[in-house]
Structures are given as C-alpha cells and as structure tokens.
Amino acid sequence: MLGTVLVANRGEIACRVFRTCRAAGIRTVAVHSDADGNALHARVADAAVRLPGAAPADTYLRGDLIVKAAVTAGADAVHPGYGFLSENADFARAVLDAGLTWIGPPPAAIEAMASKTRAKELMGIAPLTDVTAADLPVLVKAAAGGGGRGMRVVRDLADLDAELTAARAEAASAFGDGEVFVEPYVDNGRHVEVQIFADTHGTVWALGTRDCSLQRRHQKVIEEAPAPGLTPELTGELHDLAVRAARAVDYVGAGTVEFLVADGTAHFLEMNTRLQVEHPVTEAVFGVDLVALQLRIAEGHALGNDPPRARGHAVEARLYAEDPARGWAPQTGRLHRLTVPEGIRLDTGYTGGDDIGVHYDPMLAKAVAHAPTRAEAVRRLAGALERAAIHGPVTNRDLLVRSLRHEEFTSGRMDTGFYDRHLPELTRPGADPLAPLAAALAEASAPSRSRFGGWRNLPSQAQAKRYAVAGEEHEVRYHHTRDGLTAEGVRVVHADAERVVLETDGVQRRFEIARYGDQVHVNTTTLTALPRFPGPAAQHAPGSLLAPMPGTVVRVAEGLTEGAAVTAGQPLLWLEAMKMEHRITAPVTGRLTALPVAPGRQVEMGTLLAVVETG
C-alpha cells in the first residue's frame, strides 16, 4: 500500500494528483523551484522540498534532485504528472533504483513509445530523413515530451535548418532532450486520441476517444470526449490500434495514443506514456478517477474485465494567461480572482493573490463541463466561462467562449486549422460599451470620492473619465446632481463602489465592479484607468524592436552584430517566455544600428531589443 507520494511536477497537475491522494488517505510531498516557493501546489502538500533555482533545467528537470527529495521526505512513490520528466525512462529507472514505486509505465515501455521516433518505428512508420521540396509541408517535432513544444511547421525548404535549430533548443529547454525528427504534415486534419489503461495482469482498456483539434502552436486549447462524428467502424479501428500499441510494449498504467484523422483515415502520430492534460473529459464521461486508477495499478491491483460504460459528453477548455490578439503573447502579473459558476469542474494551480511568472507554462486552469449531450455540454461550458470571474492579466477567455459558440465547432466540423482560419474574427474587440461608464460611476460612488460633495460647487459640470479597453481608448462623462449620478442616454438605477445598475430602453443591467489599482474589472470586461492628463510617451528611435512580453533572450542570430545589413523578416534573436520560444525579426530591410541585449539577458515587456534603420 502506498503511504506517501511525491509529485515530480508543479502547478495544476500536482494539485490534481494531491487531491486524489488526500481522498485515499495518502500523504503528499511537493517539490518547488525558487520561483514556485509560494505556489499553490507547494502550499497544499503535506510537505514540500525546495529545488534551488528557477529555470526548468535547474529544477523540475533535475531527476537526481527529485529522487533525493523523495527519499529525504520519506516518500515511497513518485508520480511524474505530465511534461518535464514524465516520459523520461532514465528518471523512471532512478526512481525504481532508489527503492521507490514509480506510478507510471515500465521504463522499457517509455523508451519504446515516449520517443516519437522509436514509437513510429514500432508501428512501422519511418520518419523523413532527406527532405525535399516534394515532401513539403513537413512538421519538425521533438522526439520527447509534448504540449506543442519543439514543434515547427515548415512550408519552405529554405526555413528547414533554422526551424530544426529552434525546435532542438525549445525541446532541450522543456524536456532536457533536444532530439527532433521530421514527418509529413497533414493540413486541416482532426486530432483524435484514445485513452488506454493497462494493469500488470494483462488487461488493457480503451476508454473511448477524445477530439483535440482546436490547437494553437500545436498545443491543445479545447478538448472533448467522445470525439464527435466518427463512424462506429473508425472508432473501433482506433480502439484496436491503441490497444495493439499498448500490448506491443507490455504497457502498464495510463497512456494516450494519438492519431490524425483525415478523409476517414487514421494516421498514427504518437503514444504519450503518461496522463494527459485533457484526462478530465474522459473521467467525466466514464465516471472514473484516472489518478486513483494509477495509484491502484501501482499497488498491483487488477482492472476489471470490462471498462465502465460511457455516459454523456464532456468538453474542456484551457484557460491561458495570454493574448491571442497579439500572437498568443504570454502574460504575467498578479491573479486577483479566479472563480467559475457551480457545476463546472475547475482544475487549477492558482488561487486569488498568486503571481503568474515567466518561467513556466501560461495555463491558469482547465474548465470542464459534462452533460447528457454534446450540445448541452458545449453550451454549459461557454456560459460558465462567460460568467467566470477572472481578475488579473489578459487571458484567452473571450476566445474560448467565441470558439465554443462558433458554428464550425458546434456542428462538429472543426479541424486543426480552425484558428488559422478564424483567429481574426475570434479576437476582434468586443468590450461591453457600457462597461467604461459603469466603472466611472462606481469610482465616483466610492466613499473616498462621494464624501467631499464636490457637486455642490459645480452641480452642472460634467465629469470625465478615460479608460483603455482592448487597446482602444474610451472617454465617458457623467454628472453629480442633488438627485445622484446621471449620464446621458441611460438611467442610473443604482451605483456604489462594487455594483452599478443601468437602464436603457426599459432594460436594466447589473455590473459587478472590482478594482485593483488602475485595473478595473466590470463583469467580464477588463479596463485600465487612464490619467486625466497623459504624461509624455516614452521615446524610441524609429525601427526600435521592443520585447512583446517578459522573458529571456536565449539566442542571437549567428554572426549578427551592430552595423550588419538585415532584410525584412530576417530572424534577429529569440525570446523564451513560459517555455515557448518567440522569434524577433527585422521589420524592414536596412541596417542593425543597436543590439543592446545578449543571450541570458532577462527582459521586461517593452525593453529595447534592437534597432533597425532603413537606408
């Protein structure tokens, strides 16, 4: 029997595993980097062990330190979570060699399947070696790990070498393994996967399908179970292929076999030898706790002969701290509040007051809805996200709601090209036009403002407030009168610092207000209060390239120095933020006149990275 489990991970998945362990009466141990010293997963565990440093390579990818932490803390088992070392066979062996229980598949199975190149060989598929123009488009892919890291689509042969270099660097940073390979890329297929579970007694379950076609940067955004629109014959084929893959390597535990489905044909992609981020949709449909099953199998228990029966439909949306309208730029800062309506499962590694840093993945939470039908589950999740209180940095919440309500998704006709086709319409500004007025009235009603009674001196003078909403500036005007606050075109039914009720055309609407410094949240709209008299704008030379996000400069183009001639679109340097690399390119053809940064330099958003002058 397991007594104490260390989770070799962080954030949401560590909290998720701890929840099941607590329910089973199992003690828990967290590991944390210096950046995660006050993180939720470190706070909720029964014990926590520090991993000195902040970068993944110094902390969560240090298998030796994690095994030592487990032994020191008295753990008798290690759960790897997902990402980091979860598909590292050497780490699994080190755990076993230390006399601990490994809550995962055997190291030999990880070696056979966790490396995408060896998995394809096992399934009779050879990766591309000498790529020619006739092979395009192709996908450069990390051999280890997942989550979209170390993946690049190449459509021009001239870009291949640069993308191979970038993919190797990103894979090494995320997984500690820079091996990559190249495979054919199929445009606009559907990403469909099968959840498998196997015990040590020869039983293998196929727990249905999932569709994960809505992706950005090859990382999943919305997932659902079961995958809609598959024929019974194709579903059966996918199940059979997944079970065959598991049996081929004597698999044990939770795993996922992924396919690309195009024109009714399934193409094997890979097998993930770990629990997937999207496992909650399978749990909801089959009524099981997959982490609890992992623990039972690690203790030697057998699965039943038949898997549980599927019921209903489940949809999951990943809430990211990122701005889809700005190239999915990750966001940092203080998360003040995160709540969703009752009836929605929320798996998260954050709570109100936590800081979102630059070192790790920008996912804040996963929201999951389950209902008897797909249409009901989709509607329930979209409505819950729309009403969720998410106070803090910019997130992809509006994108998620619009995606769930998009006709292509609701009809089940989506594919992996969904965001390539629809991103502009899904990210168009759509703030509530009454939100700035509600924010101004709430501020005017605050006790610190109202008690001075300034309206007595100039009862007819309009007051003005300026706000920035979704990159656009709005000015609103209102009046203080002896009867209270008034504004043109609306009736102010009620106004205090936290709630405003406005009536237009006989319809009353309520606005909940929360203020954190200059940031104001009005229902689901986020505004930034602007000063009455703007200060002087920061001056930058023409052609200045500013950091679009906080991060670390990881590479500068080879041989690039000040004074060099550059062409428009030429990569100059690469920023790493939240485990993803972001390429900074020359905006015009000209000369590089300034390059004030070097590899290893940490920069804040807006930091000057380079200057390119024309002529």
Secondary structure as UniProt FT lines:
FT   STRAND          4..7
FT   HELIX           11..23
FT   TURN            24..25
FT   STRAND          27..33
FT   TURN            35..38
FT   HELIX           40..44
FT   STRAND          47..51
FT   HELIX           56..58
FT   TURN            59..61
FT   HELIX           63..73
FT   STRAND          77..79
FT   TURN            84..87
FT   HELIX           89..97
FT   TURN            98..99
FT   STRAND          101..102
FT   HELIX           107..113
FT   HELIX           116..122
FT   TURN            123..124
FT   HELIX           133..135
FT   STRAND          138..142
FT   TURN            147..150
FT   STRAND          152..154
FT   HELIX           157..159
FT   HELIX           160..175
FT   STRAND          180..184
FT   TURN            187..188
FT   STRAND          190..198
FT   TURN            200..201
FT   STRAND          204..216
FT   TURN            217..218
FT   STRAND          219..225
FT   TURN            228..229
FT   HELIX           232..248
FT   TURN            249..250
FT   STRAND          253..262
FT   TURN            263..264
FT   STRAND          265..272
FT   TURN            277..278
FT   HELIX           279..286
FT   HELIX           290..298
FT   TURN            299..300
FT   STRAND          313..320
FT   STRAND          322..323
FT   HELIX           324..326
FT   TURN            327..328
FT   STRAND          329..330
FT   STRAND          333..335
FT   STRAND          337..339
FT   TURN            342..343
FT   STRAND          345..348
FT   TURN            352..353
FT   STRAND          354..356
FT   STRAND          363..371
FT   HELIX           374..387
FT   STRAND          389..391
FT   HELIX           397..405
FT   HELIX           407..410
FT   TURN            411..412
FT   TURN            416..417
FT   HELIX           418..426
FT   TURN            433..434
FT   HELIX           435..445
FT   HELIX           447..450
FT   TURN            451..452
FT   HELIX           454..456
FT   TURN            459..460
FT   STRAND          463..469
FT   TURN            470..471
FT   STRAND          472..481
FT   TURN            482..483
FT   STRAND          484..487
FT   TURN            488..489
FT   STRAND          490..495
FT   STRAND          499..504
FT   TURN            505..506
FT   STRAND          507..516
FT   TURN            517..518
FT   STRAND          519..522
FT   TURN            523..524
FT   STRAND          525..530
FT   TURN            542..543
FT   STRAND          544..546
FT   STRAND          551..556
FT   TURN            558..559
FT   TURN            562..563
FT   STRAND          565..566
FT   TURN            568..569
FT   STRAND          571..577
FT   TURN            578..579
FT   STRAND          580..585
FT   STRAND          590..594
FT   TURN            599..600
FT   STRAND          602..603
FT   TURN            605..606
FT   STRAND          608..614
//
